[in-house]
Amino acid sequence: MRCFTVCLTAAIAFMVQQPTVGQETQPVRMGCGEMTFDTVPGWGLRPDGRSALGPTHGGVVVDQAGNIYTSAQKGVVVFSPDGKVIHSYLGKDFSDLHDMEIRQENGEEFIYGARNNNAEGIKFNVKSGDIVLRLPFPEESELGLKKFSPTAITVAPNGDIYLSNGYASNHIFRFDKDGKYLSHFGTKGNGLKEFNTAHGMTLDTRYDPPRLLICDRNHTPKGRLLHYSLDGEFMAEVITGLGMPTSVAIQGDYVSVPDLHGRVVILDKSNTIMAVLGHNPDPKTRVNFNVPQANWIEGVFNGTHGSYWDQDGNLYVQDWNVDGRIMKLVRVKANQGG
């Protein structure tokens, strides 16, 4: 087990320029070493300068063409890599996707979503927008739960689907590719093998065989990641002291971990902290949904909730935010460092 505190001085975000609200914003550099990024001011805003999203409390994924999908209260909005809205999936079937994963299956792309407010998981075809699968609470589990509020979803190589009841019982349910209930594991608590808000989850492909990487957001001591096998067996406590980790996204040997306290932590394959991005030092504006767009500061996060990597190693980060905030962080190559 590795245990790190959040105060890793060498990895605290640094800035080329300290931005000030009301001034014309310039790119801000953050991170260090291999994990150095520049922000893209105004990325994802409408031509009038306002957010295109509305309230956000969700996730981000990137398709094979490089387009960026982010979920908002109103549905899923799709951006081109340069930040222009090119498509959307709106309405009651697509609202409030708290977490998303994207997968290629038989030459087509599908998004899997966990809908906490709608008590279900869904799967829809990216091209057609057709919902091809719904995952309500599995009565076959015989748990008799009064509340089903899924917060995270991921998919195994064989198509098995994992859906975390993170805002309620903290069981993680396993279904086959057709939605048939198979099993469940976990329960609510602060023990080693218990979850106190199993908030985020993904397939950890950094290892062979792959395994589940789960964010235990409110566990005491707060903020840890766990490994479970695809059969639901506890493997290891990966790292603790991460604040309030909300989700995890893998690229190669690296994992990005948004922390609701207003930062993104980057870990390597040994789960050592490589960098901390966008660190917010102001307790009044972190873990804070109600920071309006007029008060956003370039390069400083407020309540990071979702992230995803593109093929070039750039990061897209979504804040839990009243006006709907999504940011692009461009990876700085070694010969570009300044």
Secondary structure as UniProt FT lines:
FT   HELIX           9..11
FT   TURN            21..22
FT   STRAND          29..32
FT   TURN            33..34
FT   STRAND          35..39
FT   TURN            41..44
FT   TURN            47..48
FT   STRAND          60..62
FT   TURN            64..65
FT   STRAND          68..72
FT   TURN            73..74
FT   STRAND          75..79
FT   TURN            81..82
FT   STRAND          85..90
FT   TURN            92..96
FT   STRAND          99..105
FT   TURN            106..107
FT   STRAND          108..115
FT   TURN            116..119
FT   STRAND          120..125
FT   TURN            126..128
FT   STRAND          131..135
FT   HELIX           139..141
FT   STRAND          152..155
FT   TURN            157..158
FT   STRAND          161..164
FT   TURN            166..169
FT   STRAND          172..175
FT   TURN            177..178
FT   STRAND          181..185
FT   TURN            192..193
FT   STRAND          198..204
FT   TURN            205..206
FT   STRAND          211..216
FT   TURN            217..218
FT   STRAND          224..228
FT   TURN            230..231
FT   STRAND          234..239
FT   STRAND          249..251
FT   TURN            252..253
FT   STRAND          254..259
FT   TURN            260..262
FT   STRAND          263..267
FT   TURN            269..270
FT   STRAND          273..277
FT   TURN            283..285
FT   HELIX           293..295
FT   TURN            298..299
FT   STRAND          304..309
FT   TURN            311..312
FT   STRAND          315..319
FT   STRAND          325..331
FT   HELIX           334..336
//
